Amino acid sequence: MTFVGVKLGKLLAIFPIMYLSGGTCVMFIITGGGTMKLFYQLLCWDCSSKHPLTTTEWFLVFITLAILVSLFCANLHSVALMSFLGATMAVGYCTILWIVFVAKGKVDGVVYDPSEAVSSESGRIRSIFNALGIIAVAFRGHNVVLEIQGTMPSTPNRSSSKFMLKGVVASYLIIAMCFFPLAIAGYWAFGNKLPINGGVLVAISTTLSYHMSKPLLGLIYMQIIISCVTAFQIYSMVVYDNLERVYASRAKHECPKLVRMGIRIFFGGLTFFISVAFPFLPSLALIIGGISLHLTFGYPCLMWIAIKRPPMKSAKWWLNLALGCLGTALSVLVVLGAVWNLVCRGLDANFFHPR
């Protein structure tokens, strides 16, 4: 029974983590490659019209850069500098955006009434589910947990729980400092004129490009690219580590550099193929993130009960059980809301035709 429990535990934990890491890396390729295309067009509009690179080719440029950077990262502990650089870039472009929103003021004809965008009661409920899903996915903390485990591991003699707690609190504070001012200032300035699909990247390239200078827009593009490249290293490292562990356990020796390089190229090629085959994946971000949301909000509480074994029906037992069930229920609600929203709005499934 113990063997079955260990196998089941690995299946329930490793598969969602690998799936989430791969899906998130595909998102970074699509976002980073698309931003590279916009950045090139901004810098060289005249020459880009003569021999323009396609979106697929920009995806290839991004994944090539990401693979080259990954060759200098041996494990999660080695991506601490990458993580700091990516976080700095994210704080930078989020701060620049909301400052620009406030400085430029409201656009003409801005509308705040939700009835202008949602015409039925069911539509409003769907929008609420969608908003809750976006907030939950923004604070999911998968990358935070991975980095903390990689840089501050606990040992039987020395627990790093206090340092981990400080790291989580600091990370979530930074996320809140980035996203809440951006959301509030963005909605105040543009209201319902922001594009429904596509996120910040589409908003920057369409609605917002007319409200800021080219150097500032180029700086934002560059920060997004660097943020995507560095974040790619964090999520892909989970896949690298697991594949290298499988190789080492079967070959009975440490993974050589050539095999390590091959693993990185293989994973990069696989995610590149998926990004070209399914370029509409960002539209499914809430579904992809919601399926694995319980990894952050559900699993830890239930794992604490299984590991610490508090007295059944005690206060701590009930608290962790309730939080674990609540996190799992939140994951289900996010997926249901995302599917409902997708059914009502439709999906432009442009297979093998990235734009």
C-alpha beads as a LAMMPS data file, in Angstrom:
LAMMPS data file: protein, C-alpha beads

355 atoms
354 bonds

1 atom types
1 bond types

-500.0 500.0 xlo xhi
-500.0 500.0 ylo yhi
-500.0 500.0 zlo zhi

Masses

1 110.0

Atoms # bond

1 1 1 0.000 0.000 0.000
2 1 1 2.876 2.353 0.791
3 1 1 4.405 1.683 -2.640
4 1 1 1.076 2.403 -4.319
5 1 1 0.719 5.606 -2.296
6 1 1 4.179 6.830 -3.304
7 1 1 3.509 6.055 -6.971
8 1 1 0.119 7.747 -6.853
9 1 1 1.581 10.773 -5.086
10 1 1 4.268 11.181 -7.737
11 1 1 1.688 10.845 -10.504
12 1 1 -0.652 13.417 -8.950
13 1 1 2.188 15.887 -8.360
14 1 1 4.743 15.422 -11.147
15 1 1 2.320 15.169 -14.075
16 1 1 0.482 18.468 -13.356
17 1 1 3.786 20.227 -12.675
18 1 1 5.331 18.982 -15.930
19 1 1 2.166 19.832 -17.848
20 1 1 2.022 23.288 -16.275
21 1 1 5.713 23.967 -16.907
22 1 1 5.484 22.940 -20.556
23 1 1 2.280 24.915 -21.142
24 1 1 3.690 28.016 -19.473
25 1 1 6.874 27.804 -21.568
26 1 1 4.726 27.675 -24.706
27 1 1 2.951 30.828 -23.502
28 1 1 6.313 32.545 -23.074
29 1 1 7.361 31.590 -26.608
30 1 1 4.153 33.016 -28.061
31 1 1 4.334 36.188 -25.974
32 1 1 8.090 36.686 -26.260
33 1 1 8.251 35.892 -29.977
34 1 1 5.289 38.173 -30.701
35 1 1 6.898 40.975 -28.708
36 1 1 10.173 40.528 -30.604
37 1 1 8.239 41.001 -33.836
38 1 1 6.620 44.203 -32.537
39 1 1 9.966 45.484 -31.242
40 1 1 11.624 44.899 -34.612
41 1 1 8.788 46.635 -36.445
42 1 1 9.072 49.581 -34.078
43 1 1 12.838 49.935 -34.613
44 1 1 12.963 49.177 -38.333
45 1 1 9.560 49.770 -39.878
46 1 1 10.883 50.607 -43.396
47 1 1 13.293 47.694 -43.712
48 1 1 10.876 45.232 -42.049
49 1 1 8.421 45.732 -44.902
50 1 1 10.975 44.504 -47.474
51 1 1 11.990 41.192 -45.939
52 1 1 9.845 40.685 -42.843
53 1 1 10.271 37.654 -40.619
54 1 1 7.117 35.680 -40.066
55 1 1 5.696 35.152 -36.588
56 1 1 6.869 31.529 -36.716
57 1 1 10.417 32.693 -37.416
58 1 1 10.244 35.081 -34.470
59 1 1 9.143 32.158 -32.293
60 1 1 12.249 30.339 -33.516
61 1 1 14.441 33.331 -32.653
62 1 1 12.987 33.441 -29.144
63 1 1 13.368 29.711 -28.425
64 1 1 16.936 29.746 -29.782
65 1 1 17.795 32.560 -27.386
66 1 1 16.045 30.760 -24.511
67 1 1 17.954 27.505 -25.188
68 1 1 21.289 29.336 -25.349
69 1 1 20.569 30.992 -22.005
70 1 1 19.492 27.659 -20.477
71 1 1 22.917 26.134 -21.258
72 1 1 24.365 28.377 -18.545
73 1 1 21.781 27.270 -15.941
74 1 1 22.547 23.912 -14.351
75 1 1 19.647 23.786 -11.856
76 1 1 17.033 25.893 -10.091
77 1 1 19.627 27.280 -7.702
78 1 1 21.549 28.746 -10.652
79 1 1 18.565 30.703 -11.995
80 1 1 18.371 33.029 -8.984
81 1 1 19.998 35.855 -10.969
82 1 1 17.679 35.152 -13.910
83 1 1 14.696 35.294 -11.586
84 1 1 15.812 38.609 -10.109
85 1 1 16.357 40.080 -13.584
86 1 1 12.950 38.872 -14.798
87 1 1 11.192 40.212 -11.714
88 1 1 12.912 43.582 -12.141
89 1 1 11.782 43.765 -15.773
90 1 1 8.191 42.848 -14.835
91 1 1 8.083 45.512 -12.136
92 1 1 9.591 47.969 -14.620
93 1 1 7.100 47.603 -17.465
94 1 1 4.084 47.342 -15.140
95 1 1 5.137 50.533 -13.353
96 1 1 5.815 52.390 -16.602
97 1 1 2.422 51.396 -17.982
98 1 1 0.323 52.570 -15.049
99 1 1 2.322 55.807 -14.756
100 1 1 1.689 56.461 -18.461
101 1 1 -2.024 55.754 -17.949
102 1 1 -2.234 58.264 -15.116
103 1 1 -0.123 60.864 -16.944
104 1 1 -2.110 60.663 -20.197
105 1 1 -5.494 60.649 -18.455
106 1 1 -8.765 59.217 -19.665
107 1 1 -9.351 58.597 -23.361
108 1 1 -12.291 60.226 -25.082
109 1 1 -15.604 58.450 -24.623
110 1 1 -14.361 56.096 -21.890
111 1 1 -17.129 53.816 -20.598
112 1 1 -17.250 52.116 -17.183
113 1 1 -20.793 50.756 -17.149
114 1 1 -20.501 46.957 -17.344
115 1 1 -23.848 46.834 -19.093
116 1 1 -22.127 48.225 -22.166
117 1 1 -19.942 45.119 -22.358
118 1 1 -22.213 42.537 -20.714
119 1 1 -25.871 42.548 -21.651
120 1 1 -27.285 39.714 -19.505
121 1 1 -27.178 38.518 -15.912
122 1 1 -25.478 35.283 -16.940
123 1 1 -22.886 37.353 -18.799
124 1 1 -22.126 39.313 -15.646
125 1 1 -21.721 36.125 -13.620
126 1 1 -19.433 34.778 -16.330
127 1 1 -17.357 37.951 -16.178
128 1 1 -17.078 37.658 -12.378
129 1 1 -15.843 34.060 -12.684
130 1 1 -13.402 35.181 -15.361
131 1 1 -12.068 37.998 -13.160
132 1 1 -11.680 35.714 -10.140
133 1 1 -9.823 33.254 -12.357
134 1 1 -7.426 35.921 -13.586
135 1 1 -6.665 37.036 -10.011
136 1 1 -6.219 33.439 -8.813
137 1 1 -3.883 32.542 -11.689
138 1 1 -1.886 35.755 -11.169
139 1 1 -1.273 34.765 -7.531
140 1 1 -0.872 31.030 -8.169
141 1 1 2.798 31.162 -7.154
142 1 1 4.033 28.047 -8.968
143 1 1 7.295 29.700 -9.937
144 1 1 7.684 31.111 -6.418
145 1 1 7.364 27.644 -4.881
146 1 1 9.820 26.153 -7.395
147 1 1 12.452 28.811 -6.740
148 1 1 12.097 28.619 -2.963
149 1 1 12.458 24.839 -3.020
150 1 1 15.495 25.159 -5.274
151 1 1 17.292 27.904 -3.356
152 1 1 16.182 27.298 0.261
153 1 1 15.710 23.530 0.691
154 1 1 14.790 22.172 4.113
155 1 1 16.775 19.444 5.847
156 1 1 15.794 17.277 8.838
157 1 1 18.185 19.282 11.019
158 1 1 17.463 22.740 9.664
159 1 1 14.055 23.917 8.534
160 1 1 13.826 26.868 6.186
161 1 1 10.093 27.400 6.681
162 1 1 10.545 30.915 8.118
163 1 1 12.695 32.016 5.175
164 1 1 10.222 30.408 2.777
165 1 1 7.341 32.293 4.377
166 1 1 9.216 35.580 4.031
167 1 1 9.963 34.763 0.386
168 1 1 6.320 33.992 -0.384
169 1 1 5.056 37.139 1.349
170 1 1 7.627 39.313 -0.431
171 1 1 6.806 37.728 -3.804
172 1 1 3.064 38.212 -3.426
173 1 1 3.567 41.814 -2.302
174 1 1 5.606 42.511 -5.437
175 1 1 2.928 40.857 -7.609
176 1 1 0.246 42.997 -5.952
177 1 1 2.377 46.144 -6.425
178 1 1 2.641 45.337 -10.141
179 1 1 -0.841 44.176 -11.069
180 1 1 -3.263 46.141 -8.877
181 1 1 -2.037 49.654 -9.837
182 1 1 -1.881 48.506 -13.481
183 1 1 -5.437 47.150 -13.387
184 1 1 -6.885 50.158 -11.544
185 1 1 -5.089 52.812 -13.618
186 1 1 -5.712 50.937 -16.869
187 1 1 -9.432 50.614 -16.253
188 1 1 -9.644 54.251 -15.114
189 1 1 -7.944 55.455 -18.309
190 1 1 -9.483 53.121 -20.901
191 1 1 -12.519 51.482 -19.320
192 1 1 -14.105 48.912 -21.618
193 1 1 -12.027 50.067 -24.594
194 1 1 -9.234 47.681 -23.671
195 1 1 -9.262 44.586 -25.934
196 1 1 -11.087 41.586 -24.472
197 1 1 -8.667 38.969 -25.818
198 1 1 -4.903 39.076 -26.039
199 1 1 -3.967 40.638 -22.717
200 1 1 -1.434 43.398 -22.220
201 1 1 0.544 42.612 -25.387
202 1 1 -2.423 43.254 -27.700
203 1 1 -3.400 46.312 -25.670
204 1 1 0.106 47.766 -25.979
205 1 1 0.357 47.121 -29.736
206 1 1 -3.090 48.550 -30.519
207 1 1 -4.872 50.799 -28.030
208 1 1 -1.868 51.979 -26.023
209 1 1 0.655 52.501 -28.837
210 1 1 -1.003 55.812 -29.720
211 1 1 -0.576 57.168 -26.194
212 1 1 3.195 56.831 -25.677
213 1 1 6.446 57.665 -27.444
214 1 1 8.444 55.155 -29.485
215 1 1 11.445 55.038 -27.097
216 1 1 9.139 54.329 -24.154
217 1 1 7.229 51.717 -26.141
218 1 1 10.521 50.112 -27.177
219 1 1 11.659 49.996 -23.546
220 1 1 8.440 48.217 -22.564
221 1 1 8.856 45.695 -25.402
222 1 1 12.459 44.997 -24.364
223 1 1 11.469 44.491 -20.732
224 1 1 8.707 42.043 -21.733
225 1 1 11.171 40.062 -23.886
226 1 1 13.751 39.812 -21.101
227 1 1 11.045 38.878 -18.602
228 1 1 9.778 36.070 -20.886
229 1 1 13.295 34.699 -21.531
230 1 1 14.172 34.616 -17.837
231 1 1 10.815 33.183 -16.760
232 1 1 11.199 30.458 -19.410
233 1 1 14.323 29.259 -17.573
234 1 1 12.474 28.838 -14.277
235 1 1 9.591 26.768 -15.614
236 1 1 11.674 24.735 -18.064
237 1 1 14.193 23.845 -15.337
238 1 1 11.588 21.586 -13.729
239 1 1 11.374 19.542 -16.930
240 1 1 15.160 19.499 -17.348
241 1 1 15.684 18.277 -13.784
242 1 1 13.123 15.473 -14.106
243 1 1 14.470 14.255 -17.459
244 1 1 18.041 14.379 -16.160
245 1 1 16.994 12.475 -13.032
246 1 1 15.394 9.750 -15.155
247 1 1 18.530 9.478 -17.277
248 1 1 20.840 9.367 -14.246
249 1 1 18.749 6.691 -12.492
250 1 1 18.753 4.441 -15.553
251 1 1 22.342 5.043 -16.673
252 1 1 23.641 4.777 -13.069
253 1 1 25.880 7.821 -13.491
254 1 1 25.645 11.593 -13.585
255 1 1 24.110 13.213 -16.644
256 1 1 26.956 14.392 -18.954
257 1 1 26.998 17.857 -20.482
258 1 1 26.231 16.600 -23.988
259 1 1 23.083 14.794 -22.819
260 1 1 22.076 17.814 -20.751
261 1 1 22.421 19.979 -23.847
262 1 1 20.382 17.475 -25.872
263 1 1 17.583 17.532 -23.287
264 1 1 17.372 21.313 -23.462
265 1 1 17.309 21.300 -27.267
266 1 1 14.667 18.548 -27.304
267 1 1 12.379 20.383 -24.885
268 1 1 12.910 23.685 -26.691
269 1 1 12.041 22.076 -30.024
270 1 1 8.944 20.436 -28.571
271 1 1 7.614 23.670 -27.054
272 1 1 8.418 25.526 -30.287
273 1 1 6.372 22.999 -32.278
274 1 1 3.432 23.327 -29.867
275 1 1 3.578 27.137 -30.007
276 1 1 3.416 27.044 -33.820
277 1 1 0.728 24.343 -33.894
278 1 1 -1.437 26.003 -31.224
279 1 1 -0.737 29.764 -31.364
280 1 1 -4.119 30.450 -29.759
281 1 1 -3.050 28.933 -26.414
282 1 1 -3.001 32.347 -24.639
283 1 1 -6.771 32.411 -25.148
284 1 1 -6.873 29.172 -23.116
285 1 1 -4.611 30.508 -20.351
286 1 1 -7.344 30.419 -17.689
287 1 1 -8.242 26.823 -18.524
288 1 1 -4.602 25.700 -18.573
289 1 1 -3.808 27.552 -15.342
290 1 1 -7.059 26.602 -13.624
291 1 1 -6.550 22.865 -14.135
292 1 1 -3.354 22.980 -12.104
293 1 1 -4.395 25.732 -9.696
294 1 1 -4.904 23.204 -6.890
295 1 1 -1.134 22.599 -6.891
296 1 1 -0.786 25.894 -5.038
297 1 1 -4.102 26.278 -3.226
298 1 1 -5.124 22.663 -2.562
299 1 1 -2.217 20.224 -2.410
300 1 1 -0.072 21.944 0.289
301 1 1 -2.861 21.891 2.881
302 1 1 -3.743 18.240 2.227
303 1 1 -0.042 17.302 2.177
304 1 1 0.417 18.996 5.560
305 1 1 -2.329 16.785 7.008
306 1 1 -0.741 13.649 5.512
307 1 1 2.770 14.544 6.731
308 1 1 2.105 16.119 10.137
309 1 1 -0.851 13.849 10.983
310 1 1 -2.586 16.207 13.449
311 1 1 -5.360 14.748 15.645
312 1 1 -8.393 14.058 13.495
313 1 1 -11.125 16.702 13.771
314 1 1 -8.800 19.036 15.652
315 1 1 -8.740 22.771 14.801
316 1 1 -5.628 22.483 12.601
317 1 1 -7.018 19.386 10.878
318 1 1 -10.298 21.110 10.026
319 1 1 -8.530 24.335 8.963
320 1 1 -6.174 22.620 6.522
321 1 1 -8.903 20.319 5.218
322 1 1 -11.197 23.299 4.602
323 1 1 -8.441 25.299 2.885
324 1 1 -7.451 22.320 0.747
325 1 1 -11.037 21.704 -0.351
326 1 1 -11.530 25.430 -0.954
327 1 1 -8.429 25.568 -3.149
328 1 1 -9.566 22.559 -5.162
329 1 1 -13.064 24.037 -5.503
330 1 1 -11.535 27.320 -6.693
331 1 1 -9.623 25.405 -9.366
332 1 1 -12.854 23.769 -10.554
333 1 1 -14.716 27.100 -10.605
334 1 1 -11.943 28.791 -12.575
335 1 1 -12.001 26.032 -15.203
336 1 1 -15.806 26.083 -15.427
337 1 1 -15.844 29.881 -15.751
338 1 1 -13.124 29.816 -18.413
339 1 1 -14.922 27.129 -20.425
340 1 1 -18.230 28.988 -20.110
341 1 1 -16.577 32.213 -21.240
342 1 1 -14.924 30.432 -24.159
343 1 1 -18.179 28.841 -25.307
344 1 1 -19.959 32.202 -25.309
345 1 1 -17.202 34.223 -26.990
346 1 1 -15.842 31.541 -29.295
347 1 1 -12.236 30.625 -30.138
348 1 1 -10.222 31.524 -33.198
349 1 1 -8.367 28.206 -33.529
350 1 1 -5.687 29.248 -36.036
351 1 1 -3.760 25.958 -36.079
352 1 1 -0.236 26.338 -37.557
353 1 1 -0.960 29.963 -38.476
354 1 1 0.511 32.222 -35.779
355 1 1 -0.198 35.900 -36.360

Bonds

1 1 1 2
2 1 2 3
3 1 3 4
4 1 4 5
5 1 5 6
6 1 6 7
7 1 7 8
8 1 8 9
9 1 9 10
10 1 10 11
11 1 11 12
12 1 12 13
13 1 13 14
14 1 14 15
15 1 15 16
16 1 16 17
17 1 17 18
18 1 18 19
19 1 19 20
20 1 20 21
21 1 21 22
22 1 22 23
23 1 23 24
24 1 24 25
25 1 25 26
26 1 26 27
27 1 27 28
28 1 28 29
29 1 29 30
30 1 30 31
31 1 31 32
32 1 32 33
33 1 33 34
34 1 34 35
35 1 35 36
36 1 36 37
37 1 37 38
38 1 38 39
39 1 39 40
40 1 40 41
41 1 41 42
42 1 42 43
43 1 43 44
44 1 44 45
45 1 45 46
46 1 46 47
47 1 47 48
48 1 48 49
49 1 49 50
50 1 50 51
51 1 51 52
52 1 52 53
53 1 53 54
54 1 54 55
55 1 55 56
56 1 56 57
57 1 57 58
58 1 58 59
59 1 59 60
60 1 60 61
61 1 61 62
62 1 62 63
63 1 63 64
64 1 64 65
65 1 65 66
66 1 66 67
67 1 67 68
68 1 68 69
69 1 69 70
70 1 70 71
71 1 71 72
72 1 72 73
73 1 73 74
74 1 74 75
75 1 75 76
76 1 76 77
77 1 77 78
78 1 78 79
79 1 79 80
80 1 80 81
81 1 81 82
82 1 82 83
83 1 83 84
84 1 84 85
85 1 85 86
86 1 86 87
87 1 87 88
88 1 88 89
89 1 89 90
90 1 90 91
91 1 91 92
92 1 92 93
93 1 93 94
94 1 94 95
95 1 95 96
96 1 96 97
97 1 97 98
98 1 98 99
99 1 99 100
100 1 100 101
101 1 101 102
102 1 102 103
103 1 103 104
104 1 104 105
105 1 105 106
106 1 106 107
107 1 107 108
108 1 108 109
109 1 109 110
110 1 110 111
111 1 111 112
112 1 112 113
113 1 113 114
114 1 114 115
115 1 115 116
116 1 116 117
117 1 117 118
118 1 118 119
119 1 119 120
120 1 120 121
121 1 121 122
122 1 122 123
123 1 123 124
124 1 124 125
125 1 125 126
126 1 126 127
127 1 127 128
128 1 128 129
129 1 129 130
130 1 130 131
131 1 131 132
132 1 132 133
133 1 133 134
134 1 134 135
135 1 135 136
136 1 136 137
137 1 137 138
138 1 138 139
139 1 139 140
140 1 140 141
141 1 141 142
142 1 142 143
143 1 143 144
144 1 144 145
145 1 145 146
146 1 146 147
147 1 147 148
148 1 148 149
149 1 149 150
150 1 150 151
151 1 151 152
152 1 152 153
153 1 153 154
154 1 154 155
155 1 155 156
156 1 156 157
157 1 157 158
158 1 158 159
159 1 159 160
160 1 160 161
161 1 161 162
162 1 162 163
163 1 163 164
164 1 164 165
165 1 165 166
166 1 166 167
167 1 167 168
168 1 168 169
169 1 169 170
170 1 170 171
171 1 171 172
172 1 172 173
173 1 173 174
174 1 174 175
175 1 175 176
176 1 176 177
177 1 177 178
178 1 178 179
179 1 179 180
180 1 180 181
181 1 181 182
182 1 182 183
183 1 183 184
184 1 184 185
185 1 185 186
186 1 186 187
187 1 187 188
188 1 188 189
189 1 189 190
190 1 190 191
191 1 191 192
192 1 192 193
193 1 193 194
194 1 194 195
195 1 195 196
196 1 196 197
197 1 197 198
198 1 198 199
199 1 199 200
200 1 200 201
201 1 201 202
202 1 202 203
203 1 203 204
204 1 204 205
205 1 205 206
206 1 206 207
207 1 207 208
208 1 208 209
209 1 209 210
210 1 210 211
211 1 211 212
212 1 212 213
213 1 213 214
214 1 214 215
215 1 215 216
216 1 216 217
217 1 217 218
218 1 218 219
219 1 219 220
220 1 220 221
221 1 221 222
222 1 222 223
223 1 223 224
224 1 224 225
225 1 225 226
226 1 226 227
227 1 227 228
228 1 228 229
229 1 229 230
230 1 230 231
231 1 231 232
232 1 232 233
233 1 233 234
234 1 234 235
235 1 235 236
236 1 236 237
237 1 237 238
238 1 238 239
239 1 239 240
240 1 240 241
241 1 241 242
242 1 242 243
243 1 243 244
244 1 244 245
245 1 245 246
246 1 246 247
247 1 247 248
248 1 248 249
249 1 249 250
250 1 250 251
251 1 251 252
252 1 252 253
253 1 253 254
254 1 254 255
255 1 255 256
256 1 256 257
257 1 257 258
258 1 258 259
259 1 259 260
260 1 260 261
261 1 261 262
262 1 262 263
263 1 263 264
264 1 264 265
265 1 265 266
266 1 266 267
267 1 267 268
268 1 268 269
269 1 269 270
270 1 270 271
271 1 271 272
272 1 272 273
273 1 273 274
274 1 274 275
275 1 275 276
276 1 276 277
277 1 277 278
278 1 278 279
279 1 279 280
280 1 280 281
281 1 281 282
282 1 282 283
283 1 283 284
284 1 284 285
285 1 285 286
286 1 286 287
287 1 287 288
288 1 288 289
289 1 289 290
290 1 290 291
291 1 291 292
292 1 292 293
293 1 293 294
294 1 294 295
295 1 295 296
296 1 296 297
297 1 297 298
298 1 298 299
299 1 299 300
300 1 300 301
301 1 301 302
302 1 302 303
303 1 303 304
304 1 304 305
305 1 305 306
306 1 306 307
307 1 307 308
308 1 308 309
309 1 309 310
310 1 310 311
311 1 311 312
312 1 312 313
313 1 313 314
314 1 314 315
315 1 315 316
316 1 316 317
317 1 317 318
318 1 318 319
319 1 319 320
320 1 320 321
321 1 321 322
322 1 322 323
323 1 323 324
324 1 324 325
325 1 325 326
326 1 326 327
327 1 327 328
328 1 328 329
329 1 329 330
330 1 330 331
331 1 331 332
332 1 332 333
333 1 333 334
334 1 334 335
335 1 335 336
336 1 336 337
337 1 337 338
338 1 338 339
339 1 339 340
340 1 340 341
341 1 341 342
342 1 342 343
343 1 343 344
344 1 344 345
345 1 345 346
346 1 346 347
347 1 347 348
348 1 348 349
349 1 349 350
350 1 350 351
351 1 351 352
352 1 352 353
353 1 353 354
354 1 354 355
